[in-house]
Amino acid sequence: MIAPAAPHAVHGAAEVLGALQRQARQAPTVVAVTAGRRRPLERLPRAPLDDALRICLGYLEEEPERFEPAAVVWHARWCMHAPELTFAEAISTLEAVQALRGPSATHAAHTLQILSDRHGLDEVAVVLAHWIAARDAGSASVHRPAGTEKASA
């Protein structure tokens, strides 16, 4: 298993995540017309695949309504980064991404980590290892060092 990064490295990820989330909020949205209704589609900013995963995981924790649209985009990008990907692996990856918001989230993250390792997506596997470690420590955050408490509003 990959060891979590030192707290200073995790803090740096928090700064990157914050900047990318601000960029995502300021990015123009695409409007979809479905059954006569217009609704904005959230989009994931252009960022390295591992940073995009951090954004998705941040949405999962802090803005769950934004998770699914971002996760769909992230999954498509993940598939494009894995040229030797099989249909079965693409489906397993999509199912694991969907399961991140359920009771089997840790198992789903392990599945994503294994698939990412298999396809040479090491940075993604590291993000997942950090997220799993944070969940095991009682916090689902990938950008807060394990053992620190979330400030209350």
C-alpha positions in Angstrom: 0.0 0.0 0.0 1.2 3.5 -0.7 2.0 5.6 2.4 0.2 8.9 2.8 2.3 12.0 2.1 3.8 14.2 4.8 1.4 16.8 6.3 3.1 19.6 4.4 2.4 17.9 1.1 -1.2 17.5 2.0 -1.4 21.2 2.9 -0.1 22.0 -0.5 -2.8 19.9 -2.0 -5.4 21.9 -0.1 -4.1 25.1 -1.8 -4.3 23.5 -5.2 -7.7 22.1 -4.5 -9.0 25.5 -3.4 -7.7 27.2 -6.5 -9.2 24.5 -8.8 -12.5 24.7 -7.0 -12.6 28.5 -7.4 -11.8 28.0 -11.1 -14.7 25.4 -11.4 -17.1 27.8 -9.8 -16.1 30.6 -12.2 -16.1 28.4 -15.3 -19.0 29.0 -17.7 -21.7 26.3 -17.5 -23.3 24.5 -20.3 -27.1 24.5 -20.4 -28.9 21.3 -21.2 -32.5 21.2 -22.4 -34.3 18.1 -21.1 -38.0 17.7 -21.5 -38.5 21.4 -22.0 -36.5 22.3 -18.9 -33.2 24.1 -18.9 -30.6 23.2 -16.3 -27.0 24.0 -15.9 -24.5 21.2 -16.2 -21.6 21.4 -13.8 -18.3 20.9 -15.4 -15.0 19.8 -14.1 -12.2 22.3 -14.8 -9.3 21.3 -17.0 -6.7 20.0 -14.5 -4.4 17.0 -14.2 -6.4 13.8 -13.6 -5.3 13.6 -10.0 -6.3 17.2 -9.2 -9.7 16.6 -11.0 -10.2 13.6 -8.7 -9.4 15.8 -5.7 -12.1 18.2 -6.8 -14.6 15.4 -7.2 -13.8 14.1 -3.8 -14.1 17.6 -2.4 -17.6 17.9 -4.0 -18.5 14.6 -2.5 -17.8 15.9 1.0 -18.8 19.6 0.7 -21.1 20.0 -2.3 -22.6 16.6 -3.0 -25.0 17.9 -5.6 -22.0 18.7 -7.8 -20.3 15.3 -7.4 -22.2 13.3 -10.0 -21.8 15.6 -13.0 -18.1 16.1 -12.1 -17.6 12.4 -11.5 -19.0 11.5 -15.0 -16.6 13.9 -16.6 -13.7 12.5 -14.5 -14.5 8.9 -15.4 -14.5 9.7 -19.1 -11.1 11.4 -18.7 -9.8 8.5 -16.6 -10.8 6.1 -19.4 -8.9 8.2 -22.0 -5.8 8.0 -19.8 -5.9 4.2 -19.8 -5.2 3.1 -23.4 -5.2 -0.6 -22.6 -8.5 -0.4 -20.8 -11.1 -3.1 -21.3 -14.9 -2.6 -21.3 -15.1 -4.6 -18.1 -12.6 -2.3 -16.4 -14.3 0.8 -17.7 -17.6 -0.5 -16.2 -15.9 -1.5 -12.9 -14.4 2.0 -12.7 -17.7 3.7 -13.3 -19.4 1.5 -10.7 -16.6 2.3 -8.2 -16.9 6.0 -8.8 -20.6 5.8 -8.3 -20.1 3.8 -5.1 -17.8 6.5 -3.6 -21.0 8.2 -2.2 -22.4 5.1 -0.6 -21.7 2.7 2.3 -19.0 0.9 0.3 -17.0 4.0 -0.4 -13.7 2.7 1.0 -14.0 -0.6 -1.0 -14.8 1.5 -4.1 -11.8 3.7 -3.5 -9.6 0.5 -3.2 -11.0 -0.8 -6.5 -10.2 2.6 -8.2 -6.8 2.5 -6.7 -6.0 -1.0 -8.0 -7.3 -0.1 -11.5 -5.4 3.1 -11.5 -2.2 1.3 -10.5 -2.8 -1.3 -13.2 -3.0 1.4 -15.8 0.0 3.4 -14.6 -2.1 6.3 -13.2 0.1 6.5 -10.1 -0.9 10.0 -9.1 -4.6 9.0 -9.1 -3.7 6.0 -7.0 -1.9 8.2 -4.5 -4.9 10.6 -4.2 -7.1 7.5 -3.5 -4.7 6.2 -0.9 -4.8 9.5 0.9 -8.6 9.6 0.8 -8.8 6.1 2.2 -6.3 6.9 5.0 -8.3 10.1 5.8 -11.6 8.1 6.0 -9.9 5.5 8.2 -8.8 8.3 10.4 -12.4 9.6 10.6 -12.3 12.3 7.9 -13.2 12.0 4.2 -11.0 14.9 3.2 -8.0 14.5 0.9 -6.7 18.0 1.5 -6.7 18.1 5.3 -4.0 16.3 7.2 -5.2 13.3 9.2 -5.9 14.2 12.8 -6.9 17.8 12.2 -10.5 18.8 12.8 -12.7 20.6 10.4 -13.3 24.2 11.6 -17.0 24.7 12.5 -18.8 27.5 10.8 
